[in-house]
Amino acid sequence: MHCPFCRHPDSRVVDSRTTDDGTSIRRRRQCPDCSRRFTTVETCSLMVVKRSGVTEPFSRTKVINGVRKACQGRPVTEDALALLGQRVEEAVRATGSAELTTHDVGLAILGPLQELDLVAYLRFASVYRAFDSLDDFEAAVAELRQATRDPAADDDDAGAGSREDHGPGRTAQVPEPVHAAD
């Protein structure tokens, strides 16, 4: 590390600390030639490989801007978007890979966005997954309905194998028997 004051090509690390968000290391250095101190901040570079093959640094801002478009007109705050961006960055850094594809970043966005706003999730997923028809939307909505079912409904299904009465006019559905091929 060159001293920013005298351009001496070496320096000594006096103190190292991680930043509050844990994404970088702050180091206090001292020049052995002029004895002046300066601070450096080290971050691990995370590169994203785009579909075109171009590689660029990961940008939390780009993630937030992309999700903001999906959230347009929805009751989503800027703080919620910032938190989503942080969660996505933490998730992609946790992979331990120095290079990710845009597909990997998109997958990391879908989970937190689904928790944030279902309509925005569908908008983002429709572009990310390249929905071509209404069937694609219907399948995604069916997945969401299945994933967000009321846990009490799961309790009702627990007795589905029995023939007991489930209230007036309701009986449990009994699955059809499975026959082995002859």
Secondary structure, DSSP 4 states (H G I P E B T S, - for coil): ---TTT--S--EEEEEEE-TTSSEEEEEEE-TTT--EEEEEEE---EEE-TTS-EEE--HHHHHHHHHHHTTTSS--HHHHHHHHHHHHHHHHHT--SEEEHHHHHHHHHHHHHHH-HHHHHHHHHHHTT--SHHHHHHHHHHHHHHT--HHHHHHHHTTTS--B-STT-BPPPPPPP----
